[in-house]
Amino acid sequence: MAVDFKKRRRRVKLRVKIEEIDYKNADLLKNFINDKGRIKPARVNGASAKLQRKIAKAVKRARNIALIPYTKVEK
């Protein structure tokens, strides 16, 4: 009897240091936002929990002062 096991997903390595996450760097923060304008989850980003909290806080601050939009407007 052959049993098929699912292969484990590999975690994507994030190439950003914690010190580089800043709300003023809108170009970097756009990498962590999907096409609808929502923050990508940590399992997609490959970020640790600590780094994901910093990303979320920076994105929310950047949205608040209008550096990045809350949603993507399609025409």
C-alpha positions as CSV (number, residue, x, y, z in Angstrom):
1,M,0.0,0.0,0.0
2,A,1.6,3.2,-1.2
3,V,1.1,6.3,0.9
4,D,1.6,9.7,-0.8
5,F,2.9,12.4,1.5
6,K,2.6,16.1,0.7
7,K,5.8,17.9,0.3
8,R,6.5,20.7,2.8
9,R,6.4,24.2,1.4
10,R,9.7,26.0,1.6
11,R,9.6,29.4,3.4
12,V,10.5,32.3,1.2
13,K,13.6,34.2,2.4
14,L,13.1,37.9,3.0
15,R,16.0,40.0,1.8
16,V,15.1,43.1,4.0
17,K,16.7,43.9,7.3
18,I,14.5,45.1,10.2
19,E,16.3,48.4,10.3
20,E,15.4,49.2,6.7
21,I,11.6,49.1,7.4
22,D,10.5,52.7,7.6
23,Y,7.1,54.3,6.7
24,K,8.9,56.9,4.6
25,N,10.2,54.4,2.2
26,A,7.1,53.9,0.1
27,D,8.8,51.9,-2.7
28,L,9.9,49.2,-0.3
29,L,6.5,49.1,1.4
30,K,4.7,48.5,-2.0
31,N,6.4,45.1,-2.1
32,F,4.5,44.0,0.9
33,I,1.1,45.1,-0.5
34,N,-1.0,43.0,-2.9
35,D,-2.8,44.3,-6.0
36,K,-5.9,45.2,-3.9
37,G,-3.9,47.3,-1.5
38,R,-4.0,44.8,1.4
39,I,-1.0,43.8,3.4
40,K,0.4,40.4,2.4
41,P,0.4,37.8,5.1
42,A,3.7,36.7,6.7
43,R,3.5,33.2,5.1
44,V,3.6,34.9,1.7
45,N,6.3,37.5,2.6
46,G,8.5,35.0,4.4
47,A,8.7,37.5,7.3
48,S,9.0,36.6,11.0
49,A,6.3,37.7,13.4
50,K,8.4,40.5,14.7
51,L,9.2,41.8,11.2
52,Q,5.6,41.4,10.0
53,R,4.5,43.7,12.9
54,K,7.0,46.3,11.8
55,I,5.8,46.0,8.2
56,A,2.1,46.4,9.2
57,K,2.8,49.4,11.4
58,A,4.9,51.1,8.7
59,V,2.2,50.4,6.0
60,K,-0.5,51.8,8.2
61,R,1.6,55.0,9.0
62,A,2.4,55.5,5.3
63,R,-1.3,55.2,4.4
64,N,-2.2,57.7,7.1
65,I,0.0,60.4,5.7
66,A,-0.9,59.5,2.1
67,L,2.4,58.1,0.9
68,I,0.6,54.9,-0.3
69,P,-3.1,54.5,-1.1
70,Y,-5.5,52.5,1.1
71,T,-6.9,50.7,-2.0
72,K,-5.9,50.4,-5.6
73,V,-8.3,52.4,-7.8
74,E,-9.0,50.7,-11.2
75,K,-10.4,52.7,-14.1
